Structures are given as C-alpha cells and as structure tokens.
Amino acid sequence: MPEHRRPRPPLLARSAFAAAATALAVLFGAALAQEQQPADLFGSMPEPPTEAPPPAPVIDPASPAAGALQPPAEAFNGLPPDGRGKPDWVRALREGLIQPRAGVGSSGAMQLLDHDVLMKNTAQMPYVRFSHGVHTQWLACANCHDALFVPRAGANPTNMTRIFQGESCGTCHGTVAFTAMFTCERCHSVPQPGQKPWW
C-alpha cells in the first residue's frame, strides 16, 4: 500500500523560508535586547545614584555642640580596617581593641549565644552563615528579636533588595556595620554542595 505524502516545497522555497525566519528571530532578539532587564537574579537592584544633593548631616555643623563630638577619623584610628578601609569590628573585638558593654554604665556581661543559622535560599550564590556568636558579643537579643526577626526557622524571608533598602539585615549592614553591597564573601561564605569556594 503506497504511503500518502505531502509534496515537499522546492529547495529554493525552503531556503527562503529559513532565511526569513532567521531574519525575524534576529530582529525580534535585537528588539528584546533593547528592553531594560533586571541586573540581578532577585528582581531589581537599588536605584542608581542620582544627581540629588547629599542628605543633610545628622549633626548640624553650625551647632555649638557639634565640636563636642569625636570625628569618625579620630574615633576609628587604631582599629583594623577591612578590605574597603572601614573598621573591621569583628577583628577589633577578637584582638581585644574594643570591649562592648552589656549596657550604658553597666558592668554586667554580654549574653553570648553560639548558634549559627545557615540560609540556603541563595540561588547559585554560596549559602549565608549567620553567626549569632559574632552578633551577641555586642548586641542583646532584644536588638533584633522580635522587631526585626521572629526567632523561628523560616519566619524571616529576606533578599538583597530588602537589605539594600535598609530592611532586615540592612538595618545595620550599610549603616553602622559593613555594607553588603561590595562584601558578598562576608555573608555568602558556605559553598553549596559540589560548589568550589568562590572567594
């Protein structure tokens, strides 16, 4: 029994169709490439800097009390710098250069908690190890719990956008603690299974 086949278009017609399809794909791809795409895997990066004037200083330099404050360069002199030239507070603490107190005028000891939390929702980046041990050497539990973080596994989803916006870890990191913007390795420190160390 003979098979019924549709007649094939001539070779020239097939070549013309393939060329037209390729041209459309190139044009469509070029058009898509012109659209703004997010710069990261997490949705969007913080807004780029604007030409707006810098924010007003926290302390009014015209105030007569402004001179009573110690300038940062003087206050941080003698502290070990991190890779960005800012004080490396953890190293300063480990080297005994600073001794945090449990409270203002307090002689009590800090309540230390040696408990690491491993955060694995990091896409292809190394996992984040959050060290309670490092943080409780100078912060009381109430500094973070329950206002910033609920003390329960999985109850505190965060992402880099929130951190860059001053939320979650960004409440301190980027203000009084090292910035997360250019120091990925300080948090993303645990390679995923089968992953070579990044840093």
C-alpha positions as CSV (number, residue, x, y, z in Angstrom):
1,M,0.0,0.0,0.0
2,P,1.6,3.3,-1.0
3,E,2.1,6.0,1.6
4,H,0.5,9.3,1.1
5,R,3.0,12.1,1.5
6,R,2.5,15.7,1.1
7,P,4.7,17.1,-1.7
8,R,7.7,18.9,-0.3
9,P,8.2,22.5,-1.4
10,P,11.1,23.2,-3.7
11,L,14.5,23.6,-2.1
12,L,14.6,27.3,-3.0
13,A,11.3,28.0,-1.2
14,R,12.5,26.1,1.9
15,S,15.7,28.2,1.9
16,A,13.8,31.4,1.5
17,F,11.5,30.5,4.4
18,A,14.5,29.6,6.6
19,A,16.2,32.9,5.8
20,A,13.1,34.9,6.5
21,A,12.6,33.1,9.9
22,T,16.2,33.7,10.8
23,A,15.9,37.4,10.0
24,L,12.8,37.7,12.1
25,A,14.4,36.0,15.0
26,V,17.4,38.3,14.8
27,L,15.2,41.4,14.6
28,F,13.0,40.2,17.5
29,G,16.1,39.3,19.6
30,A,17.6,42.7,18.9
31,A,14.3,44.4,20.0
32,L,14.2,42.3,23.2
33,A,17.8,43.2,23.9
34,Q,16.9,46.9,23.9
35,E,14.4,46.4,26.8
36,Q,15.5,47.1,30.3
37,Q,16.2,43.8,32.1
38,P,16.8,43.4,35.8
39,A,20.5,43.5,36.6
40,D,20.3,40.7,39.1
41,L,18.6,37.4,39.8
42,F,16.4,38.7,42.6
43,G,14.2,41.2,40.7
44,S,15.9,44.6,40.8
45,M,18.9,46.3,42.2
46,P,18.6,49.5,44.2
47,E,18.0,52.7,42.2
48,P,21.3,54.1,40.8
49,P,22.7,57.2,42.4
50,T,21.0,60.4,41.3
51,E,22.4,63.9,40.9
52,A,20.4,64.9,44.0
53,P,22.4,66.7,46.7
54,P,23.6,64.5,49.5
55,P,21.4,64.2,52.6
56,A,21.9,66.8,55.3
57,P,24.4,65.7,58.0
58,V,23.0,64.1,61.1
59,I,24.7,66.7,63.2
60,D,24.3,70.3,62.2
61,P,27.9,71.6,61.8
62,A,26.7,75.1,62.7
63,S,25.5,73.9,66.1
64,P,27.7,75.0,69.1
65,A,27.6,71.4,70.3
66,A,29.0,69.9,67.1
67,G,32.6,70.3,68.3
68,A,31.9,68.1,71.3
69,L,31.5,65.0,69.1
70,Q,34.6,63.0,68.2
71,P,35.2,63.0,64.4
72,P,34.9,59.5,62.9
73,A,38.6,59.5,61.6
74,E,39.7,60.1,65.2
75,A,37.3,57.6,66.7
76,F,38.3,54.8,64.3
77,N,42.0,55.5,64.4
78,G,43.9,52.4,65.5
79,L,41.1,50.0,64.5
80,P,42.0,47.4,61.9
81,P,40.5,48.2,58.5
82,D,38.5,45.8,56.4
83,G,39.1,45.4,52.7
84,R,37.2,48.6,52.0
85,G,39.1,50.8,54.6
86,K,36.2,50.8,57.1
87,P,36.6,49.4,60.6
88,D,36.6,45.6,60.9
89,W,34.6,45.4,64.1
90,V,34.9,41.7,64.4
91,R,38.6,41.7,64.1
92,A,38.9,44.6,66.5
93,L,36.8,42.6,69.0
94,R,38.8,39.5,68.6
95,E,42.1,41.4,69.0
96,G,40.8,43.0,72.2
97,L,40.8,46.5,70.8
98,I,37.2,47.1,71.8
99,Q,35.2,45.7,74.8
100,P,31.5,46.1,74.3
101,R,29.4,46.6,77.5
102,A,26.0,45.0,78.2
103,G,24.5,48.4,78.8
104,V,25.3,52.1,79.4
105,G,27.2,52.3,82.7
106,S,26.8,48.5,83.1
107,S,29.3,46.2,84.5
108,G,27.3,43.0,83.5
109,A,28.5,40.6,80.9
110,M,27.0,40.1,77.4
111,Q,24.7,37.1,77.0
112,L,26.5,35.1,74.3
113,L,24.7,32.7,72.0
114,D,26.9,30.3,69.9
115,H,24.4,29.3,67.3
116,D,24.8,29.6,63.5
117,V,21.9,29.8,61.1
118,L,22.5,28.5,57.6
119,M,20.4,30.2,54.9
120,K,20.1,28.2,51.7
121,N,17.8,30.3,49.6
122,T,20.6,32.0,47.8
123,A,20.1,30.9,44.1
124,Q,23.5,30.0,42.8
125,M,25.5,32.0,45.4
126,P,27.2,30.3,48.3
127,Y,24.9,29.8,51.3
128,V,24.8,32.5,54.0
129,R,26.0,31.6,57.5
130,F,24.6,33.9,60.1
131,S,26.6,33.8,63.3
132,H,24.8,34.6,66.5
133,G,28.2,34.2,68.2
134,V,29.6,37.2,66.4
135,H,26.5,39.4,66.8
136,T,25.8,38.6,70.5
137,Q,29.3,39.8,71.5
138,W,27.9,43.3,71.3
139,L,24.2,43.1,70.7
140,A,21.5,42.0,73.1
141,C,18.8,39.6,71.7
142,A,16.3,42.4,72.0
143,N,18.2,44.5,69.4
144,C,16.9,42.1,66.7
145,H,14.1,39.9,68.2
146,D,11.2,40.3,67.7
147,A,11.1,43.7,66.0
148,L,13.4,42.7,63.1
149,F,13.4,38.9,63.2
150,V,11.0,36.4,64.5
151,P,13.1,33.8,66.4
152,R,11.7,30.8,64.3
153,A,13.3,29.0,61.4
154,G,11.9,30.1,58.1
155,A,9.9,33.0,59.5
156,N,12.2,35.7,58.2
157,P,12.4,35.6,54.4
158,T,14.8,38.3,53.0
159,N,16.6,39.2,49.8
160,M,19.3,41.5,48.7
161,T,16.9,44.2,47.6
162,R,15.4,44.4,51.1
163,I,18.8,44.5,52.6
164,F,19.9,47.3,50.3
165,Q,16.8,49.2,51.2
166,G,17.7,49.1,54.9
167,E,15.4,46.4,55.9
168,S,16.2,43.1,57.6
169,C,20.0,42.7,57.9
170,G,20.3,46.1,56.1
171,T,19.0,47.8,59.3
172,C,22.6,47.7,60.5
173,H,24.6,46.5,57.5
174,G,25.2,49.5,55.3
175,T,24.9,51.9,58.2
176,V,26.8,51.0,61.4
177,A,28.1,47.6,60.1
178,F,29.9,46.7,56.9
179,T,27.9,47.2,53.8
180,A,26.5,44.2,51.9
181,M,27.0,45.9,48.5
182,F,30.6,45.1,47.9
183,T,31.4,42.4,50.5
184,C,29.5,39.4,49.4
185,E,32.0,37.0,50.8
186,R,31.4,38.1,54.4
187,C,27.9,36.6,54.4
188,H,27.9,34.2,51.4
189,S,30.7,32.1,53.0
190,V,29.5,28.5,52.7
191,P,29.8,26.8,49.3
192,Q,26.8,24.8,48.2
193,P,27.2,21.0,47.7
194,G,29.6,20.4,44.8
195,Q,30.4,24.1,44.5
196,K,34.0,25.3,44.7
197,P,34.8,28.1,47.1
198,W,34.1,31.4,45.4
199,W,36.3,33.6,47.5
